[in-house]
């Protein structure tokens, strides 16, 4: 059964919130973990074929000048599909990243065989005392090393990977030996009030 600490953690920066509204990816960052160790990374700006608005420029720090010379989304996503081949995937607020991954890969008739788990949903259940479950807040709450850079794809993927591995380690300390990827998916779908029961049963 695939282990929770052998995954690809990914993050997109985009022109907006929904590919159904015509929004596109403008940056992908990803970290490949094998047995809890970073073995590879992927980072690439991509040109969506139109100018991004000033809010996105200021929010991400990605300017139209930077994107003008970047390769096309199609070119980058073809490479990225090879990077994630056969891997299970993690993202913070995974439904957002999955929408863009699916939409961009569909444009080039590519797919992927792995499944998604959401570090945000897992954190809501395992770190219930955090003041917020935004990535930056969780990183601060768990005292995870960071350089203060957020809203760039690789930096966010690296932070998400550290948070994910911290949660896996926390489970191991609670007696859940080598949590599987499927177990983390189960945690993410368990009602908050029933998490302790799930953990107790999993230790038995």
ChimeraX attribute file (.defattr): number of C-alpha atoms within 10 A of each C-alpha:
attribute: neighborCount
match mode: 1-to-1
recipient: residues
	/A:1	7
	/A:2	14
	/A:3	18
	/A:4	26
	/A:5	22
	/A:6	21
	/A:7	27
	/A:8	27
	/A:9	31
	/A:10	29
	/A:11	30
	/A:12	26
	/A:13	25
	/A:14	23
	/A:15	22
	/A:16	16
	/A:17	16
	/A:18	15
	/A:19	18
	/A:20	10
	/A:21	8
	/A:22	9
	/A:23	16
	/A:24	26
	/A:25	24
	/A:26	25
	/A:27	25
	/A:28	25
	/A:29	22
	/A:30	29
	/A:31	29
	/A:32	25
	/A:33	20
	/A:34	15
	/A:35	13
	/A:36	19
	/A:37	13
	/A:38	17
	/A:39	11
	/A:40	12
	/A:41	17
	/A:42	18
	/A:43	20
	/A:44	19
	/A:45	23
	/A:46	25
	/A:47	24
	/A:48	21
	/A:49	13
	/A:50	11
	/A:51	14
	/A:52	20
	/A:53	12
	/A:54	12
	/A:55	11
	/A:56	16
	/A:57	14
	/A:58	10
	/A:59	12
	/A:60	17
	/A:61	14
	/A:62	20
	/A:63	15
	/A:64	17
	/A:65	9
	/A:66	12
	/A:67	20
	/A:68	16
	/A:69	11
	/A:70	18
	/A:71	15
	/A:72	16
	/A:73	23
	/A:74	17
	/A:75	13
	/A:76	20
	/A:77	22
	/A:78	16
	/A:79	12
	/A:80	19
	/A:81	15
	/A:82	12
	/A:83	17
	/A:84	22
	/A:85	13
	/A:86	14
	/A:87	19
	/A:88	22
	/A:89	25
	/A:90	28
	/A:91	25
	/A:92	27
	/A:93	17
	/A:94	19
	/A:95	13
	/A:96	15
	/A:97	23
	/A:98	21
	/A:99	14
	/A:100	23
	/A:101	23
	/A:102	14
	/A:103	20
	/A:104	21
	/A:105	18
	/A:106	13
	/A:107	11
	/A:108	13
	/A:109	9
	/A:110	14
	/A:111	17
	/A:112	16
	/A:113	10
	/A:114	13
	/A:115	15
	/A:116	20
	/A:117	28
	/A:118	22
	/A:119	25
	/A:120	23
	/A:121	21
	/A:122	23
	/A:123	23
	/A:124	19
	/A:125	20
	/A:126	19
	/A:127	18
	/A:128	12
	/A:129	11
	/A:130	15
	/A:131	10
	/A:132	14
	/A:133	21
	/A:134	14
	/A:135	19
	/A:136	18
	/A:137	13
	/A:138	21
	/A:139	19
	/A:140	13
	/A:141	15
	/A:142	13
	/A:143	10
	/A:144	14
	/A:145	11
	/A:146	15
	/A:147	8
	/A:148	10
	/A:149	12
	/A:150	17
	/A:151	16
	/A:152	19
	/A:153	25
	/A:154	25
	/A:155	20
	/A:156	26
	/A:157	29
	/A:158	21
	/A:159	26
	/A:160	26
	/A:161	28
	/A:162	19
	/A:163	23
	/A:164	25
	/A:165	19
	/A:166	16
	/A:167	20
	/A:168	24
	/A:169	18
	/A:170	14
	/A:171	18
	/A:172	14
	/A:173	10
	/A:174	13
	/A:175	15
	/A:176	19
	/A:177	13
	/A:178	16
	/A:179	19
	/A:180	17
	/A:181	23
	/A:182	17
	/A:183	18
	/A:184	22
	/A:185	18
	/A:186	14
	/A:187	22
	/A:188	21
	/A:189	15
	/A:190	17
	/A:191	12
	/A:192	15
	/A:193	9
	/A:194	11
	/A:195	17
	/A:196	14
	/A:197	11
	/A:198	15
	/A:199	15
	/A:200	12
	/A:201	10
	/A:202	14
	/A:203	13
	/A:204	7
